[in-house]
Every structure is written in structure tokens, then in C-alpha cells.
Amino acid sequence: MKEPSISRKPSKTQVLWTSDEANGIKRFDGDHFRKWCRHYGYEFETYSRVDHDRAEESRTQYQCVFATGSGGGDSFEVDGETWDIQTGESPRTFVEIDEDGIMRVQGWSTERIIDVAELWHEGPELYIAAAGDGDNLHLDTRDLTR
């Protein structure tokens, strides 16, 4: 009998899965995640940065933004003149997952960091199975757009 490939996706809706639990090896299908985001009209961005809540080194981040809000601003004074700097739109509700499977979920009133063992979708809904004894999460992303 042929051994299954450890990189084979468990299902076509799978975005992230743990292919080798004993060694903590995770697989992430960033292309599929991007296509899913764009299919539902969500903004998708990939970049590298340090997120000190998740790691001390720079990691590739995959962000899906469900809603944006107007950014704040700042005022400062130079030589007696007051200057105002306004920022543009910024992500308000989103999920951001790094290359090691650590996810930041930003809702309307809560924020969580989750070590993801599995991530899949059913339509616009995301299902997140946390690694270890963590909390599992079900997100209806339509709720995060309003």
C-alpha cells in the first residue's frame, strides 16, 4: 500500500493542516487562502514583519481583511504651528496568519492569538482547530463585515 504524501491536502476547503503532529509540521496553502478571500470580496495582503505577540523574528504574514475603519490621526506642534497627520483606512476586522500557523483574529470587540492546527472554510465561514488544548473557533466572516 502506498504511503500518503504528507503535503496532500485533507480536503479541497483546507487552508492549513498539520501533516505531522509528532513533529508539529504544518502545511499552509496561501494561494487557496488568497483565492477564497478574493472570492468573497475581502482584501488580501502578504507581507513580512515582526509581530511580537507571536514571534521575535520577521515572518511572512497572510492577512484577510473583512472590514476597514478610518485611521486615527495625530497632531504635533513645530515652531508654534500645529500640524495634523491623518491616516487612511486601516484594517478593523481581519485574520492574519503567519508562515508557522500562528493566527491573530481581530473581531469588532475582541482579539485572539491562536496556534492553528487546522483551518478550513465552508462557504464564507472559517473553522479553526487550535493546536493542543486550545479553543476551537468558528467565524462567520459575514458578521465581520458589518
NORGI-V105706 format. One line per field, one symbol per residue. ss: DSSP state (h for helix, s for strand, l for the rest). A space follows every 50 residues. Layout:
# NORGI-V105706
ss=???
This chain:
# NORGI-V105706
ss=lllllllllllllssssssshhhlsssslhhhhhhhhhhlllsssssssl llllllllssssssssssssllssssssllssssssllssssssssssll lsssssllllssssssssssssllssssssllllllsssshhhhll
